[in-house]
Amino acid sequence: MKLFDTHCDTVMKVKDGSLDFATGEGIGHVSLPGLLAAGSCAQLFACFVLSSRHPGTERETAEAMVATIHAMAQGSGDRLAVATTADDLRAACAGGPIAAIIGLEGADPLNGRADCLRDFYEQGVRDIIPAWYDNAFSGTAFGTNTPLTEEGKKLVALAEELRVMVDVSHLSDTAFDVVSAIATRPFIASHSSCRALCPSPRNLTDPMIRALADRGGVMGINLAPGFLDPATYAFTQPRWQRANEPDATQGEKDRLRAEVEALPRPVIDWIARHVRHAIDAGGEDVVGLGGDLDGITRTPQGIDTIADYAKLPDLFLAAGLSTRQVEKVCYANFVRVFTEVLPPA
């Protein structure tokens, strides 16, 4: 079974030297050997640059990440290739090199100007999340829940003009509504699960899933335990919230982190439950995989690296999905929407 995952943060670990992508040596969820073992035909690599972490160097940092992804492809022995067109993606799914799609997770590297997306488009970026945390383009799920700004609307319009995928993961509910109202092409939520099952504000409500489906879009189920399992969310959310408060001491932060790390990992069945719920809410064309690997520290039981995605087809079949539905979830839904949105050739 082919597999297409629409979110990993692996490039950060490759760039800082903690992971050798070509060999898999080091610390990381996603590597070339892992992708090959999983049967992957496409992987979206996110470039996550937040202004608060890289003040004044957002653009340069993002460009270095983009260059790292190109270098990962060049060093893969023709087993990974950066995909910038629909034809590139089709070739990958027909047995060619695995497609590496480059995304910006948050538009902070655009320095508040939508038209800077043109420069990143020329470097191969084909997916854009307007904001990870509140910025000049949008409010976010963990921020103020404000909508897209006027510059954010310009960014969506330019992305559609360039045929860059608009990605609403991390956006606030009100920003989602604005994107849904103004978008003229399908858009995606690359790494968001179902809020009806787990109440994290990063997950999509049933009306949002239905709206996404109505626009021809797809959501990628996020494998973060706190996005899958409501008990995990209830335990971890107040601890992370307290750890991020200004008066939290380092000792308190360490204790809270240790409590979270000691929590048992949720069972793998939660992945199938979110897939089934998304199908119930929006139909079998609306859901795929967006694990957030290497952006999360903990995963469900049975998923230790991307290679373990090979277990998912059987998991979904056992959960009652048909073979056709499993193919759609594992790769075909995201292949459909990306080939529709990306430049044809």
SVG drawing of the C-alpha trace seen along z (x, -y; Angstrom):
<svg xmlns="http://www.w3.org/2000/svg" viewBox="-21 -44 46 51">
<polyline fill="none" stroke="black" stroke-width="0.4" points="0.0,0.0 1.3,-3.4 1.5,-6.1 1.3,-9.9 1.9,-11.9 1.4,-15.6 3.4,-16.8 6.7,-16.1 9.3,-18.4 12.3,-16.2 14.2,-19.0 14.9,-20.7 16.7,-17.5 18.6,-17.1 19.7,-20.7 20.9,-20.7 22.8,-17.4 20.8,-15.2 19.6,-13.0 21.3,-11.6 18.3,-11.4 20.0,-9.1 20.9,-6.4 18.4,-7.0 21.2,-7.2 20.5,-9.6 17.3,-10.8 14.2,-11.2 11.0,-9.6 11.4,-10.1 14.3,-9.0 14.9,-7.7 15.1,-4.1 11.9,-4.6 10.0,-6.1 11.1,-3.2 10.1,-0.6 6.7,-2.3 6.0,-2.2 5.8,-6.0 5.1,-7.7 5.0,-11.3 6.0,-13.2 5.4,-16.8 8.4,-18.3 7.5,-21.4 9.9,-24.3 8.9,-25.6 10.2,-29.1 8.6,-31.1 9.5,-34.8 9.9,-34.5 12.5,-31.8 14.3,-33.4 13.9,-37.1 15.2,-39.0 16.4,-35.9 13.1,-34.3 13.6,-34.4 17.3,-33.2 16.4,-30.4 13.5,-29.2 15.6,-29.4 18.3,-27.3 15.6,-24.7 14.4,-24.7 17.9,-24.2 18.3,-21.3 15.3,-19.5 16.8,-19.9 20.1,-18.5 18.2,-15.5 16.8,-14.7 20.1,-15.2 21.8,-12.8 19.1,-10.1 20.5,-8.2 17.5,-9.1 15.1,-7.7 13.7,-11.0 12.9,-14.0 11.5,-17.5 8.0,-17.6 6.8,-21.0 4.2,-20.0 1.3,-17.6 3.3,-15.6 6.1,-15.2 3.6,-13.8 2.0,-11.4 5.5,-10.1 6.2,-9.4 3.0,-7.5 3.7,-5.5 6.9,-4.1 9.4,-7.0 11.4,-8.6 9.4,-9.5 7.9,-13.0 9.2,-15.5 6.8,-18.4 8.1,-21.5 5.9,-23.6 6.2,-26.6 4.6,-25.9 3.7,-29.5 4.3,-32.5 6.6,-34.3 9.5,-34.0 7.5,-36.3 8.1,-39.2 4.5,-40.3 4.3,-40.7 2.2,-38.2 4.1,-38.9 7.3,-37.4 5.7,-34.0 6.8,-34.4 10.5,-34.1 9.8,-30.9 7.7,-29.6 10.8,-29.9 12.7,-27.8 10.1,-25.0 7.6,-25.7 4.2,-24.3 2.3,-24.5 1.7,-27.4 0.2,-27.6 -0.4,-31.3 0.3,-31.2 1.6,-28.7 1.0,-31.3 -0.7,-34.7 1.2,-36.8 0.6,-39.5 -1.5,-37.1 -3.8,-35.3 -5.0,-34.3 -4.4,-30.8 -5.9,-27.9 -3.5,-28.6 -3.7,-32.3 -6.5,-34.9 -8.9,-33.1 -8.9,-36.2 -9.5,-35.7 -7.3,-36.3 -6.0,-39.8 -6.2,-41.7 -2.6,-40.7 -3.7,-37.1 -6.4,-37.3 -3.8,-38.6 -1.6,-35.6 -4.4,-33.1 -5.2,-34.8 -1.5,-34.8 -1.1,-31.2 -4.0,-30.2 -2.6,-32.3 0.8,-30.5 -0.9,-27.1 0.6,-26.7 -1.6,-24.6 -3.3,-26.7 -3.1,-24.8 -5.3,-25.7 -3.8,-23.6 -3.0,-25.8 -5.4,-28.5 -8.2,-29.8 -11.7,-28.7 -12.6,-32.2 -9.6,-32.2 -10.7,-28.7 -14.2,-30.2 -12.6,-33.1 -10.4,-30.7 -13.5,-28.6 -15.4,-31.6 -12.7,-33.1 -10.8,-30.1 -11.4,-29.3 -9.4,-26.1 -9.4,-23.1 -7.4,-23.6 -6.1,-21.2 -5.6,-20.8 -2.3,-18.9 -2.1,-17.8 -5.3,-18.1 -7.5,-15.4 -11.2,-15.4 -12.4,-17.7 -15.5,-15.6 -13.2,-12.9 -10.5,-14.9 -11.2,-18.6 -7.9,-20.2 -8.5,-23.5 -6.0,-22.3 -8.5,-19.7 -11.4,-20.3 -15.0,-20.4 -17.5,-18.3 -18.8,-21.5 -15.2,-22.3 -14.7,-18.8 -17.8,-19.1 -16.8,-22.5 -13.4,-21.1 -15.0,-18.2 -17.4,-20.5 -14.4,-22.5 -12.7,-19.3 -10.1,-19.4 -8.5,-16.8 -7.4,-16.6 -4.4,-14.7 -4.9,-12.9 -2.3,-14.1 -0.6,-11.4 0.1,-13.6 -1.3,-11.8 -3.0,-14.9 -4.8,-15.4 -5.9,-11.7 -6.9,-10.6 -9.2,-12.8 -7.8,-11.4 -4.2,-12.3 -5.4,-15.8 -7.1,-16.2 -3.9,-15.2 -1.3,-17.0 -3.1,-20.3 -3.1,-21.9 0.5,-20.8 1.8,-22.3 -0.2,-25.4 1.3,-25.8 4.8,-25.0 4.5,-27.9 3.4,-30.5 6.0,-33.2 6.3,-32.4 6.9,-28.6 10.3,-27.7 12.7,-25.4 12.2,-22.8 8.5,-22.9 8.8,-22.7 11.0,-19.7 8.6,-18.0 5.6,-18.7 7.5,-17.4 8.4,-14.2 4.8,-13.7 3.7,-14.0 6.5,-11.7 5.5,-9.0 1.9,-8.9 1.2,-5.7 1.0,-6.2 -2.5,-5.9 -3.3,-2.8 -2.9,-2.8 -6.6,-2.2 -7.1,-5.9 -5.8,-6.6 -8.5,-4.5 -11.2,-6.1 -10.3,-9.5 -10.2,-8.3 -13.7,-6.7 -15.1,-9.8 -13.8,-12.0 -15.4,-9.8 -18.7,-9.9 -18.5,-13.7 -17.2,-14.5 -17.1,-11.4 -14.4,-9.1 -12.7,-11.7 -11.8,-14.1 -9.3,-12.2 -5.6,-11.2 -2.5,-11.1 -0.5,-14.0 1.4,-12.5 3.4,-15.6 6.3,-13.2 9.5,-14.8 7.3,-17.7 6.0,-15.6 8.0,-13.8 5.4,-11.1 3.4,-8.9 0.7,-6.2 1.7,-2.7 3.0,-0.8 4.2,-3.9 7.8,-4.6 9.0,-5.8 7.5,-6.4 8.3,-2.8 5.5,-1.7 3.0,-3.4 3.1,0.0 0.8,1.2 -1.9,-1.3 -3.6,0.4 -4.3,3.5 -5.4,1.3 -8.0,-0.5 -9.2,2.7 -9.7,4.2 -11.7,1.1 -14.1,1.8 -12.9,-0.4 -13.1,1.0 -10.0,1.6 -11.1,-1.5 -11.4,-3.6 -8.0,-2.5 -6.4,-3.5 -8.0,-6.9 -6.9,-7.5 -3.4,-6.1 -2.5,-8.1 -5.2,-8.7 -7.1,-11.6 -4.0,-13.7 -2.7,-12.7 -6.1,-13.9 -6.1,-17.3 -2.4,-18.1 -2.5,-17.1 -5.5,-19.4 -3.9,-22.4 -0.2,-22.2 1.0,-23.5 0.3,-20.9 3.9,-20.5"/>
</svg>
